[in-house]
Amino acid sequence: MVLGSYSDGELDAKKINTFADHLTKKELRLYIKALKNWEKENRIVVEVASKEGFDLKGAQELFPDKKVVVTVDPALLLGMRLYNNDDIFEMSLKNTLEKVTEHIEEQYD
């Protein structure tokens, strides 16, 4: 049912409503949970400080079997954060400075 909920790689509201009309409350909860899990497993979320200069095509080439979603978080300061299912990878100036600060504090406490 989850795969049948998509048209051209996007969730189709009409199909979802059709399925939902034929499900019990318990089945509907399981269906929604399955949809969320499918989305989580098949989507990469990339947070960047600015979309300017971001190579979306390059990201899509790195993850050909997944949908790449780009969001903006100005707090990243010259970097990016990548969400792949339950894994989070952060490469930013802010993160680097925080790690350097932690290291210095550990060495001089």
RAGIUR-V943758 format. One record per pair of residues at least 4 apart in sequence whose C-alpha atoms are under 8 Angstrom apart, sorted by sequence separation. I is the first residue (numbers start at 1). GAP is how many residues later the second one is. D is the distance in whole Angstrom. If there is no record, write none. Layout:
I_GAP_D, I_GAP_D
This chain:
1_4_6, 2_4_8, 6_4_5, 7_4_6, 12_4_6, 13_4_6, 14_4_6, 15_4_6, 16_4_6, 17_4_6, 18_4_7, 19_4_7, 23_4_6, 24_4_6, 25_4_6, 26_4_6, 27_4_6, 28_4_6, 29_4_6, 30_4_6, 31_4_6, 32_4_6, 33_4_6, 34_4_6, 35_4_6, 36_4_6, 37_4_6, 38_4_6, 39_4_6, 40_4_8, 50_4_8, 55_4_7, 56_4_6, 57_4_6, 58_4_6, 59_4_6, 60_4_6, 63_4_8, 76_4_6, 83_4_6, 84_4_6, 91_4_7, 92_4_6, 93_4_6, 94_4_6, 95_4_6, 96_4_6, 97_4_6, 98_4_6, 99_4_6, 100_4_6, 101_4_6, 102_4_6, 103_4_6, 104_4_6, 105_4_6, 6_5_4, 7_5_6, 11_5_8, 23_5_6, 63_5_8, 76_5_8, 83_5_5, 90_5_7, 91_5_8, 5_6_6, 6_6_5, 48_6_8, 60_6_8, 82_6_6, 83_6_7, 5_7_6, 60_7_7, 81_7_7, 82_7_5, 5_8_8, 20_8_6, 60_8_6, 81_8_6, 82_8_6, 6_9_8, 59_9_7, 81_9_4, 5_10_6, 80_10_6, 81_10_6, 4_11_8, 5_11_6, 79_11_8, 80_11_5, 81_11_8, 56_12_8, 79_12_5, 80_12_6, 79_13_4, 56_14_8, 78_14_6, 79_14_6, 77_15_6, 78_15_6, 76_16_6, 77_16_6, 76_17_7, 77_17_6, 1_18_8, 76_18_6, 44_19_8, 51_19_8, 75_19_8, 76_19_8, 51_20_8, 51_21_7, 44_22_6, 46_22_7, 48_22_7, 50_22_6, 42_23_7, 43_23_5, 44_23_6, 45_23_6, 46_23_6, 47_23_6, 48_23_6, 49_23_6, 50_23_7, 42_24_5, 43_24_5, 44_24_5, 45_24_5, 46_24_5, 47_24_5, 48_24_5, 49_24_5, 50_24_7, 42_25_6, 43_25_6, 44_25_6, 45_25_6, 46_25_6, 47_25_5, 48_25_6, 49_25_4, 43_26_7, 45_26_7, 47_26_6, 48_26_7, 49_26_7, 49_27_5, 48_28_7, 49_28_6, 2_29_7, 49_29_6, 1_30_8, 48_30_8, 49_30_6, 48_31_6, 49_31_7, 2_32_7, 48_32_5, 2_33_6, 47_33_5, 48_33_7, 46_34_7, 47_34_5, 46_35_6, 47_35_6, 2_36_8, 46_36_5, 45_37_6, 46_37_6, 44_38_7, 45_38_5, 44_39_6, 45_39_7, 44_40_5, 43_41_7, 44_41_7, 43_42_7, 41_43_7, 42_43_8, 40_44_8, 41_44_5, 40_45_5
